[in-house]
Amino acid sequence: KDRLRNARVTPDDIEAPNDPNGAWAYGTRRSALLEYVEYWINDYDWRAAEKQLNALPHYTIGLRGLKTHFIHARSARDDAIPLLLVHGWPGSIVEFLEVIPKLVGKGFHVVVPSIPGYAWSEAPKERGAGVPFMAAHLHALMLALGYNHYGAQGG
């Protein structure tokens, strides 16, 4: 919390009346970031989030030259359908923490990767890591886990 209290948040908000995206086209609005910092200092419960994250099985695998992190929560059912849940740009596996146990309880194997360059996954070393790259990378993950057929959700 001290690091957050001592963080310098600059510059001031940029006014961009002629830009259809407004000041957000230039990055995070200062006023919005300050609201997040205030929330993280006063209201966010990191220990509860840490407990929720640690309740799930995390793994890493070397895949296509990159260390890739993923959660692999398996159903007790042998005939479970594997599901690949992919967070958005930007985003993280946190988007799925509440739904993972529910899906496993309904009889699905659930795979939730941190896409390359996010959280605990290594960032790509070359340009061009767009949608086709991510699709091939995550398909390779599913194949490495033994899933030739699976459902997928993209963020």
CNS distance restraints for C-alpha pairs under 8 A (distance, minus, plus):
assign (resid   1 and name CA) (resid   5 and name CA) 6.20 0.50 0.50
assign (resid   1 and name CA) (resid  40 and name CA) 7.80 0.50 0.50
assign (resid   1 and name CA) (resid  41 and name CA) 5.60 0.50 0.50
assign (resid   2 and name CA) (resid   6 and name CA) 6.06 0.50 0.50
assign (resid   3 and name CA) (resid   7 and name CA) 6.01 0.50 0.50
assign (resid   4 and name CA) (resid  37 and name CA) 6.51 0.50 0.50
assign (resid   4 and name CA) (resid  40 and name CA) 7.95 0.50 0.50
assign (resid   4 and name CA) (resid  41 and name CA) 6.87 0.50 0.50
assign (resid   5 and name CA) (resid  41 and name CA) 7.47 0.50 0.50
assign (resid   9 and name CA) (resid  30 and name CA) 6.77 0.50 0.50
assign (resid   9 and name CA) (resid  33 and name CA) 7.78 0.50 0.50
assign (resid   9 and name CA) (resid  34 and name CA) 7.39 0.50 0.50
assign (resid  10 and name CA) (resid  30 and name CA) 6.67 0.50 0.50
assign (resid  11 and name CA) (resid  30 and name CA) 6.81 0.50 0.50
assign (resid  12 and name CA) (resid  30 and name CA) 5.94 0.50 0.50
assign (resid  13 and name CA) (resid  23 and name CA) 7.16 0.50 0.50
assign (resid  13 and name CA) (resid  29 and name CA) 5.64 0.50 0.50
assign (resid  13 and name CA) (resid  30 and name CA) 5.27 0.50 0.50
assign (resid  13 and name CA) (resid  31 and name CA) 6.79 0.50 0.50
assign (resid  14 and name CA) (resid  23 and name CA) 5.41 0.50 0.50
assign (resid  14 and name CA) (resid  26 and name CA) 7.72 0.50 0.50
assign (resid  14 and name CA) (resid  29 and name CA) 7.50 0.50 0.50
assign (resid  15 and name CA) (resid  22 and name CA) 7.21 0.50 0.50
assign (resid  15 and name CA) (resid  23 and name CA) 5.81 0.50 0.50
assign (resid  16 and name CA) (resid  22 and name CA) 5.10 0.50 0.50
assign (resid  16 and name CA) (resid  23 and name CA) 5.32 0.50 0.50
assign (resid  17 and name CA) (resid  22 and name CA) 6.26 0.50 0.50
assign (resid  18 and name CA) (resid  22 and name CA) 7.45 0.50 0.50
assign (resid  19 and name CA) (resid  23 and name CA) 7.63 0.50 0.50
assign (resid  19 and name CA) (resid  25 and name CA) 7.68 0.50 0.50
assign (resid  21 and name CA) (resid  25 and name CA) 5.46 0.50 0.50
assign (resid  23 and name CA) (resid  27 and name CA) 7.16 0.50 0.50
assign (resid  23 and name CA) (resid  28 and name CA) 7.85 0.50 0.50
assign (resid  23 and name CA) (resid  29 and name CA) 6.49 0.50 0.50
assign (resid  24 and name CA) (resid  28 and name CA) 5.65 0.50 0.50
assign (resid  24 and name CA) (resid  29 and name CA) 6.02 0.50 0.50
assign (resid  28 and name CA) (resid  32 and name CA) 7.02 0.50 0.50
assign (resid  28 and name CA) (resid  33 and name CA) 6.60 0.50 0.50
assign (resid  29 and name CA) (resid  33 and name CA) 6.27 0.50 0.50
assign (resid  30 and name CA) (resid  34 and name CA) 6.13 0.50 0.50
assign (resid  31 and name CA) (resid  35 and name CA) 6.39 0.50 0.50
assign (resid  32 and name CA) (resid  36 and name CA) 6.47 0.50 0.50
assign (resid  33 and name CA) (resid  37 and name CA) 6.19 0.50 0.50
assign (resid  34 and name CA) (resid  38 and name CA) 6.10 0.50 0.50
assign (resid  35 and name CA) (resid  39 and name CA) 6.25 0.50 0.50
assign (resid  36 and name CA) (resid  40 and name CA) 6.12 0.50 0.50
assign (resid  37 and name CA) (resid  41 and name CA) 6.15 0.50 0.50
assign (resid  38 and name CA) (resid  42 and name CA) 6.08 0.50 0.50
assign (resid  38 and name CA) (resid  43 and name CA) 7.90 0.50 0.50
assign (resid  39 and name CA) (resid  43 and name CA) 5.11 0.50 0.50
assign (resid  39 and name CA) (resid  44 and name CA) 6.04 0.50 0.50
assign (resid  40 and name CA) (resid  44 and name CA) 4.80 0.50 0.50
assign (resid  45 and name CA) (resid  49 and name CA) 6.52 0.50 0.50
assign (resid  46 and name CA) (resid  50 and name CA) 5.95 0.50 0.50
assign (resid  47 and name CA) (resid  51 and name CA) 6.10 0.50 0.50
assign (resid  48 and name CA) (resid  52 and name CA) 6.28 0.50 0.50
assign (resid  49 and name CA) (resid  53 and name CA) 6.19 0.50 0.50
assign (resid  50 and name CA) (resid  54 and name CA) 6.02 0.50 0.50
assign (resid  51 and name CA) (resid  55 and name CA) 6.20 0.50 0.50
assign (resid  52 and name CA) (resid  56 and name CA) 7.37 0.50 0.50
assign (resid  52 and name CA) (resid  97 and name CA) 7.31 0.50 0.50
assign (resid  53 and name CA) (resid  94 and name CA) 7.96 0.50 0.50
assign (resid  53 and name CA) (resid  97 and name CA) 7.32 0.50 0.50
assign (resid  56 and name CA) (resid  71 and name CA) 6.82 0.50 0.50
assign (resid  56 and name CA) (resid  72 and name CA) 7.95 0.50 0.50
assign (resid  56 and name CA) (resid  73 and name CA) 6.91 0.50 0.50
assign (resid  57 and name CA) (resid  71 and name CA) 5.60 0.50 0.50
assign (resid  57 and name CA) (resid  72 and name CA) 5.96 0.50 0.50
assign (resid  57 and name CA) (resid  73 and name CA) 6.21 0.50 0.50
assign (resid  58 and name CA) (resid  69 and name CA) 7.20 0.50 0.50
assign (resid  58 and name CA) (resid  70 and name CA) 5.81 0.50 0.50
assign (resid  58 and name CA) (resid  71 and name CA) 4.52 0.50 0.50
assign (resid  58 and name CA) (resid  72 and name CA) 6.56 0.50 0.50
assign (resid  59 and name CA) (resid  69 and name CA) 5.72 0.50 0.50
assign (resid  59 and name CA) (resid  70 and name CA) 5.43 0.50 0.50
assign (resid  59 and name CA) (resid  71 and name CA) 6.17 0.50 0.50
assign (resid  59 and name CA) (resid  72 and name CA) 7.32 0.50 0.50
assign (resid  60 and name CA) (resid  67 and name CA) 6.39 0.50 0.50
assign (resid  60 and name CA) (resid  68 and name CA) 5.28 0.50 0.50
assign (resid  60 and name CA) (resid  69 and name CA) 4.29 0.50 0.50
assign (resid  60 and name CA) (resid  70 and name CA) 6.17 0.50 0.50
assign (resid  60 and name CA) (resid 121 and name CA) 7.97 0.50 0.50
assign (resid  61 and name CA) (resid  67 and name CA) 5.61 0.50 0.50
assign (resid  61 and name CA) (resid  68 and name CA) 5.31 0.50 0.50
assign (resid  61 and name CA) (resid  69 and name CA) 6.66 0.50 0.50
assign (resid  62 and name CA) (resid  66 and name CA) 5.48 0.50 0.50
assign (resid  62 and name CA) (resid  67 and name CA) 4.51 0.50 0.50
assign (resid  62 and name CA) (resid  68 and name CA) 6.17 0.50 0.50
assign (resid  63 and name CA) (resid  67 and name CA) 6.20 0.50 0.50
assign (resid  63 and name CA) (resid  68 and name CA) 6.49 0.50 0.50
assign (resid  63 and name CA) (resid 137 and name CA) 7.48 0.50 0.50
assign (resid  63 and name CA) (resid 140 and name CA) 7.37 0.50 0.50
assign (resid  63 and name CA) (resid 141 and name CA) 7.02 0.50 0.50
assign (resid  64 and name CA) (resid 137 and name CA) 7.12 0.50 0.50
assign (resid  66 and name CA) (resid 116 and name CA) 7.61 0.50 0.50
assign (resid  66 and name CA) (resid 121 and name CA) 7.59 0.50 0.50
assign (resid  66 and name CA) (resid 122 and name CA) 5.72 0.50 0.50
assign (resid  66 and name CA) (resid 123 and name CA) 7.35 0.50 0.50
assign (resid  66 and name CA) (resid 124 and name CA) 6.99 0.50 0.50
assign (resid  67 and name CA) (resid 121 and name CA) 5.75 0.50 0.50
assign (resid  67 and name CA) (resid 122 and name CA) 5.25 0.50 0.50
assign (resid  68 and name CA) (resid 113 and name CA) 7.35 0.50 0.50
assign (resid  68 and name CA) (resid 114 and name CA) 6.99 0.50 0.50
assign (resid  68 and name CA) (resid 115 and name CA) 7.38 0.50 0.50
assign (resid  68 and name CA) (resid 116 and name CA) 6.58 0.50 0.50
assign (resid  68 and name CA) (resid 120 and name CA) 7.20 0.50 0.50
assign (resid  68 and name CA) (resid 121 and name CA) 4.46 0.50 0.50
assign (resid  68 and name CA) (resid 122 and name CA) 6.22 0.50 0.50
assign (resid  69 and name CA) (resid 113 and name CA) 5.77 0.50 0.50
assign (resid  69 and name CA) (resid 114 and name CA) 5.50 0.50 0.50
assign (resid  69 and name CA) (resid 115 and name CA) 7.81 0.50 0.50
assign (resid  69 and name CA) (resid 120 and name CA) 5.55 0.50 0.50
assign (resid  69 and name CA) (resid 121 and name CA) 4.97 0.50 0.50
assign (resid  70 and name CA) (resid 111 and name CA) 6.72 0.50 0.50
assign (resid  70 and name CA) (resid 112 and name CA) 5.38 0.50 0.50
assign (resid  70 and name CA) (resid 113 and name CA) 3.82 0.50 0.50
assign (resid  70 and name CA) (resid 114 and name CA) 5.78 0.50 0.50
assign (resid  71 and name CA) (resid 110 and name CA) 7.67 0.50 0.50
assign (resid  71 and name CA) (resid 111 and name CA) 5.59 0.50 0.50
assign (resid  71 and name CA) (resid 112 and name CA) 4.97 0.50 0.50
assign (resid  71 and name CA) (resid 113 and name CA) 6.12 0.50 0.50
assign (resid  72 and name CA) (resid 109 and name CA) 7.36 0.50 0.50
assign (resid  72 and name CA) (resid 110 and name CA) 5.77 0.50 0.50
assign (resid  72 and name CA) (resid 111 and name CA) 4.62 0.50 0.50
assign (resid  72 and name CA) (resid 112 and name CA) 6.60 0.50 0.50
assign (resid  73 and name CA) (resid 100 and name CA) 7.41 0.50 0.50
assign (resid  73 and name CA) (resid 101 and name CA) 7.90 0.50 0.50
assign (resid  73 and name CA) (resid 104 and name CA) 6.78 0.50 0.50
assign (resid  73 and name CA) (resid 109 and name CA) 5.88 0.50 0.50
assign (resid  73 and name CA) (resid 110 and name CA) 5.12 0.50 0.50
assign (resid  73 and name CA) (resid 111 and name CA) 6.50 0.50 0.50
assign (resid  74 and name CA) (resid 104 and name CA) 6.41 0.50 0.50
assign (resid  74 and name CA) (resid 108 and name CA) 6.97 0.50 0.50
assign (resid  74 and name CA) (resid 109 and name CA) 4.32 0.50 0.50
assign (resid  74 and name CA) (resid 110 and name CA) 6.20 0.50 0.50
assign (resid  75 and name CA) (resid  80 and name CA) 6.44 0.50 0.50
assign (resid  75 and name CA) (resid 104 and name CA) 4.98 0.50 0.50
assign (resid  75 and name CA) (resid 105 and name CA) 6.85 0.50 0.50
assign (resid  75 and name CA) (resid 107 and name CA) 5.35 0.50 0.50
assign (resid  75 and name CA) (resid 108 and name CA) 5.51 0.50 0.50
assign (resid  75 and name CA) (resid 109 and name CA) 5.14 0.50 0.50
assign (resid  75 and name CA) (resid 110 and name CA) 7.97 0.50 0.50
assign (resid  76 and name CA) (resid  80 and name CA) 7.94 0.50 0.50
assign (resid  76 and name CA) (resid 107 and name CA) 7.22 0.50 0.50
assign (resid  77 and name CA) (resid 107 and name CA) 6.07 0.50 0.50
assign (resid  77 and name CA) (resid 108 and name CA) 7.84 0.50 0.50
assign (resid  80 and name CA) (resid 107 and name CA) 5.43 0.50 0.50
assign (resid  80 and name CA) (resid 108 and name CA) 4.86 0.50 0.50
assign (resid  80 and name CA) (resid 109 and name CA) 5.92 0.50 0.50
assign (resid  81 and name CA) (resid 107 and name CA) 7.37 0.50 0.50
assign (resid  81 and name CA) (resid 108 and name CA) 5.09 0.50 0.50
assign (resid  81 and name CA) (resid 109 and name CA) 6.03 0.50 0.50
assign (resid  81 and name CA) (resid 150 and name CA) 6.47 0.50 0.50
assign (resid  81 and name CA) (resid 151 and name CA) 7.48 0.50 0.50
assign (resid  82 and name CA) (resid 108 and name CA) 5.73 0.50 0.50
assign (resid  82 and name CA) (resid 109 and name CA) 4.45 0.50 0.50
assign (resid  82 and name CA) (resid 110 and name CA) 5.83 0.50 0.50
assign (resid  82 and name CA) (resid 111 and name CA) 7.35 0.50 0.50
assign (resid  82 and name CA) (resid 147 and name CA) 7.06 0.50 0.50
assign (resid  82 and name CA) (resid 149 and name CA) 7.60 0.50 0.50
assign (resid  82 and name CA) (resid 150 and name CA) 4.98 0.50 0.50
assign (resid  82 and name CA) (resid 151 and name CA) 6.34 0.50 0.50
assign (resid  83 and name CA) (resid 108 and name CA) 6.71 0.50 0.50
assign (resid  83 and name CA) (resid 109 and name CA) 6.07 0.50 0.50
assign (resid  83 and name CA) (resid 110 and name CA) 4.95 0.50 0.50
assign (resid  83 and name CA) (resid 111 and name CA) 6.09 0.50 0.50
assign (resid  83 and name CA) (resid 150 and name CA) 5.64 0.50 0.50
assign (resid  83 and name CA) (resid 151 and name CA) 4.72 0.50 0.50
assign (resid  83 and name CA) (resid 152 and name CA) 5.58 0.50 0.50
assign (resid  83 and name CA) (resid 153 and name CA) 7.69 0.50 0.50
assign (resid  84 and name CA) (resid 110 and name CA) 6.19 0.50 0.50
assign (resid  84 and name CA) (resid 111 and name CA) 4.90 0.50 0.50
assign (resid  84 and name CA) (resid 112 and name CA) 6.03 0.50 0.50
assign (resid  84 and name CA) (resid 142 and name CA) 7.86 0.50 0.50
assign (resid  84 and name CA) (resid 150 and name CA) 7.08 0.50 0.50
assign (resid  84 and name CA) (resid 151 and name CA) 6.15 0.50 0.50
assign (resid  84 and name CA) (resid 152 and name CA) 4.57 0.50 0.50
assign (resid  84 and name CA) (resid 153 and name CA) 6.21 0.50 0.50
assign (resid  85 and name CA) (resid  96 and name CA) 7.73 0.50 0.50
assign (resid  85 and name CA) (resid 110 and name CA) 7.32 0.50 0.50
assign (resid  85 and name CA) (resid 111 and name CA) 6.25 0.50 0.50
assign (resid  85 and name CA) (resid 112 and name CA) 5.05 0.50 0.50
assign (resid  85 and name CA) (resid 113 and name CA) 7.40 0.50 0.50
assign (resid  85 and name CA) (resid 152 and name CA) 5.97 0.50 0.50
assign (resid  85 and name CA) (resid 153 and name CA) 4.97 0.50 0.50
assign (resid  85 and name CA) (resid 154 and name CA) 6.35 0.50 0.50
assign (resid  85 and name CA) (resid 155 and name CA) 7.90 0.50 0.50
assign (resid  86 and name CA) (resid  93 and name CA) 7.80 0.50 0.50
assign (resid  86 and name CA) (resid 112 and name CA) 6.20 0.50 0.50
assign (resid  86 and name CA) (resid 113 and name CA) 6.53 0.50 0.50
assign (resid  86 and name CA) (resid 114 and name CA) 7.79 0.50 0.50
assign (resid  86 and name CA) (resid 115 and name CA) 7.47 0.50 0.50
assign (resid  86 and name CA) (resid 152 and name CA) 7.67 0.50 0.50
assign (resid  86 and name CA) (resid 153 and name CA) 6.02 0.50 0.50
assign (resid  86 and name CA) (resid 154 and name CA) 4.82 0.50 0.50
assign (resid  86 and name CA) (resid 155 and name CA) 5.64 0.50 0.50
assign (resid  87 and name CA) (resid  91 and name CA) 5.59 0.50 0.50
assign (resid  87 and name CA) (resid  92 and name CA) 5.53 0.50 0.50
assign (resid  87 and name CA) (resid  93 and name CA) 6.16 0.50 0.50
assign (resid  87 and name CA) (resid  95 and name CA) 6.82 0.50 0.50
assign (resid  87 and name CA) (resid 113 and name CA) 7.97 0.50 0.50
assign (resid  87 and name CA) (resid 114 and name CA) 7.50 0.50 0.50
assign (resid  87 and name CA) (resid 115 and name CA) 7.50 0.50 0.50
assign (resid  87 and name CA) (resid 154 and name CA) 6.43 0.50 0.50
assign (resid  87 and name CA) (resid 155 and name CA) 4.62 0.50 0.50
assign (resid  88 and name CA) (resid  92 and name CA) 7.14 0.50 0.50
assign (resid  88 and name CA) (resid 154 and name CA) 7.03 0.50 0.50
assign (resid  88 and name CA) (resid 155 and name CA) 4.07 0.50 0.50
assign (resid  89 and name CA) (resid 155 and name CA) 7.57 0.50 0.50
assign (resid  91 and name CA) (resid  95 and name CA) 7.27 0.50 0.50
assign (resid  91 and name CA) (resid 118 and name CA) 7.92 0.50 0.50
assign (resid  92 and name CA) (resid 114 and name CA) 6.33 0.50 0.50
assign (resid  92 and name CA) (resid 118 and name CA) 7.01 0.50 0.50
assign (resid  92 and name CA) (resid 119 and name CA) 6.92 0.50 0.50
assign (resid  93 and name CA) (resid  97 and name CA) 6.87 0.50 0.50
assign (resid  93 and name CA) (resid 112 and name CA) 6.47 0.50 0.50
assign (resid  93 and name CA) (resid 113 and name CA) 6.93 0.50 0.50
assign (resid  93 and name CA) (resid 114 and name CA) 6.12 0.50 0.50
assign (resid  96 and name CA) (resid 100 and name CA) 6.03 0.50 0.50
assign (resid  96 and name CA) (resid 112 and name CA) 7.84 0.50 0.50
assign (resid  97 and name CA) (resid 101 and name CA) 7.71 0.50 0.50
assign (resid  98 and name CA) (resid 102 and name CA) 7.30 0.50 0.50
assign (resid  99 and name CA) (resid 103 and name CA) 6.14 0.50 0.50
assign (resid 100 and name CA) (resid 104 and name CA) 6.23 0.50 0.50
assign (resid 100 and name CA) (resid 110 and name CA) 6.65 0.50 0.50
assign (resid 101 and name CA) (resid 105 and name CA) 6.00 0.50 0.50
assign (resid 102 and name CA) (resid 106 and name CA) 6.30 0.50 0.50
assign (resid 103 and name CA) (resid 107 and name CA) 6.53 0.50 0.50
assign (resid 103 and name CA) (resid 108 and name CA) 5.61 0.50 0.50
assign (resid 103 and name CA) (resid 109 and name CA) 7.73 0.50 0.50
assign (resid 103 and name CA) (resid 110 and name CA) 7.18 0.50 0.50
assign (resid 104 and name CA) (resid 108 and name CA) 4.82 0.50 0.50
assign (resid 104 and name CA) (resid 109 and name CA) 5.99 0.50 0.50
assign (resid 104 and name CA) (resid 110 and name CA) 6.63 0.50 0.50
assign (resid 113 and name CA) (resid 138 and name CA) 7.87 0.50 0.50
assign (resid 114 and name CA) (resid 118 and name CA) 5.75 0.50 0.50
assign (resid 114 and name CA) (resid 119 and name CA) 6.08 0.50 0.50
assign (resid 114 and name CA) (resid 120 and name CA) 6.55 0.50 0.50
assign (resid 114 and name CA) (resid 121 and name CA) 5.76 0.50 0.50
assign (resid 115 and name CA) (resid 121 and name CA) 6.41 0.50 0.50
assign (resid 115 and name CA) (resid 134 and name CA) 7.31 0.50 0.50
assign (resid 116 and name CA) (resid 121 and name CA) 5.10 0.50 0.50
assign (resid 116 and name CA) (resid 122 and name CA) 5.53 0.50 0.50
assign (resid 116 and name CA) (resid 123 and name CA) 5.00 0.50 0.50
assign (resid 116 and name CA) (resid 124 and name CA) 6.25 0.50 0.50
assign (resid 116 and name CA) (resid 134 and name CA) 7.71 0.50 0.50
assign (resid 117 and name CA) (resid 121 and name CA) 5.74 0.50 0.50
assign (resid 117 and name CA) (resid 122 and name CA) 5.32 0.50 0.50
assign (resid 117 and name CA) (resid 123 and name CA) 3.55 0.50 0.50
assign (resid 117 and name CA) (resid 124 and name CA) 6.41 0.50 0.50
assign (resid 118 and name CA) (resid 122 and name CA) 7.30 0.50 0.50
assign (resid 118 and name CA) (resid 123 and name CA) 7.09 0.50 0.50
assign (resid 124 and name CA) (resid 129 and name CA) 6.77 0.50 0.50
assign (resid 128 and name CA) (resid 133 and name CA) 7.20 0.50 0.50
assign (resid 129 and name CA) (resid 133 and name CA) 5.09 0.50 0.50
assign (resid 129 and name CA) (resid 134 and name CA) 6.56 0.50 0.50
assign (resid 130 and name CA) (resid 134 and name CA) 6.22 0.50 0.50
assign (resid 131 and name CA) (resid 135 and name CA) 6.03 0.50 0.50
assign (resid 132 and name CA) (resid 136 and name CA) 6.21 0.50 0.50
assign (resid 133 and name CA) (resid 137 and name CA) 6.05 0.50 0.50
assign (resid 134 and name CA) (resid 138 and name CA) 6.02 0.50 0.50
assign (resid 135 and name CA) (resid 139 and name CA) 6.01 0.50 0.50
assign (resid 136 and name CA) (resid 140 and name CA) 6.12 0.50 0.50
assign (resid 137 and name CA) (resid 141 and name CA) 6.42 0.50 0.50
assign (resid 138 and name CA) (resid 142 and name CA) 6.33 0.50 0.50
assign (resid 139 and name CA) (resid 143 and name CA) 6.22 0.50 0.50
assign (resid 140 and name CA) (resid 144 and name CA) 6.06 0.50 0.50
assign (resid 141 and name CA) (resid 145 and name CA) 6.32 0.50 0.50
assign (resid 142 and name CA) (resid 146 and name CA) 6.46 0.50 0.50
assign (resid 142 and name CA) (resid 147 and name CA) 5.22 0.50 0.50
assign (resid 142 and name CA) (resid 148 and name CA) 7.10 0.50 0.50
assign (resid 143 and name CA) (resid 147 and name CA) 5.07 0.50 0.50
assign (resid 143 and name CA) (resid 148 and name CA) 5.68 0.50 0.50
